Amino acid sequence: MLQSHKFGARIRKLVVAALRAKKALYECPTCGKMKVTNRSFARWECRSCESKFTGGAYIFTTETGAIANRMVKEYQKL
């Protein structure tokens, strides 16, 4: 949380939202548990099964990554 009032309220709210998303737990695609946490920039790890993933800097899956996964699944069906 930013203590400074140097920047505008909108920017401070965006920063707080990004930091909350980064600290949140996400569901592991491998084991299905809510144990995926951020280990470093765009690197995520499941605390339960120790699987490692790449993703967004602040969220586990980005919109672009979700679209790419959907396209790959569609092509695999063919």
N, C-alpha and C positions, 0 to 999 in steps of 0.2 A: 504494500500500500504506500502510495506516495504521500509524503508529509509536506512537501513543498507546494506552495500555491503559485509557482512560477508559470505553470502551463494552465491551459483552459480546462474547464470541467469536463468537456467531451473527451479530450485526450486522456485525462486521468481515469475516466470511466472505462475507456477502451483498454488501457493498461491493466486495470484491476480485473477486467473480464478475461484478458489473455492470461494473466497469472493464475487466476482461478482454474481456467481450463487446463493449464499446464500441470497444476497440482492434483487435479481430479484423477480418480481411478477409472480405467476403461476395461471393457470386457476382452478377455484373451480369445483370439480366434482359434487357438489350439485346444485349450482346456475348458474354455467357457466361463472361467471365474473372473470376477471383477478385481483383478490384481495387477493390471498393466500400469506401470508408472514410467515417467520420463527419467532416463539415466543421463543423457547428455543431449546436445543439440540434435534433434530429429532422430534420436535413438531411444527406443522404448523396450522395456523388459518386463516379462511376467514374473512376479514374485513367487508364484506357485510352481509352474513347470519350467521356469528359467529360459523360456523361448525369447529370442531377441527379434525385434522388428524395426523397420524404418518407417517413418511417417512424417508428420508435420513438425514444425519447430515448437508449436504451442498446443496442438491437438493431435490425437492419435492418427486420425485419417483426415486428409484434406478432401475438398470437393473434387479436385482433379484426380486424386488417387482413387476415390470411389467410382468415378466415371471410367477410369482405366480398368479397374477390377471388373466392373460390369461388362465392358467390352471384351475382355479376355474370356470371361465365362460364356458369353454368347458365341464367340469363335470356337471355343472348345466343344460346344454342342454340335457344331456342324461337322 
